[in-house]
Amino acid sequence: MVANSPEQHSESAPQRLDLDRLVADAQRASDFLKAISHKPRLIILCLLIEGEKTVVEIERRLRVPQPAVSQQLARLRLMKLVATRRVGKNIYYSLNRPEVRDIVVMLHRAFCKTVDQPDATDDPIGTS
């Protein structure tokens, strides 16, 4: 037996990927990244980290006309990134899946300035 044969490394080597599954998963990931790469939709997702909100609440925070907010929420809903809950005339929107929240939180931490953090432009290449 040759020392570098695949049989000897089978325990530590990762399992062979199912190419069809990988292609399908890559498509889903790509669709997700396209959805959040749209600035207004990403901002809405960031607002929903705080908890569920109505269209009116989102409109007021963004200072964007209600039809524009509704259009973006409809896209997010179609992509299954947000969930809805109706109470009377109000529809409440929230993040739909834990992985959506995790990724949006990660992006927020990486790119958004908070009160106790310096402005990202103070260190444009992130050396500090």
HELIX and SHEET records of a PDB file:
HELIX    1   1 PRO A    6  HIS A    9  5                                   4    
HELIX    2   2 LEU A   19  ILE A   36  1                                  18    
HELIX    3   3 LYS A   39  LEU A   48  1                                  10    
HELIX    4   4 VAL A   55  LEU A   62  1                                   8    
HELIX    5   5 GLN A   66  LEU A   78  1                                  13    
HELIX    6   6 PRO A   98  PHE A  111  1                                  14    
HELIX    7   7 ALA A  120  ASP A  122  5                                   3    
SHEET    1   A 3 LYS A  53  THR A  54  0                                        
SHEET    2   A 3 ASN A  90  LEU A  95 -1                                        
SHEET    3   A 3 VAL A  82  VAL A  87 -1                                        
END                                                                             
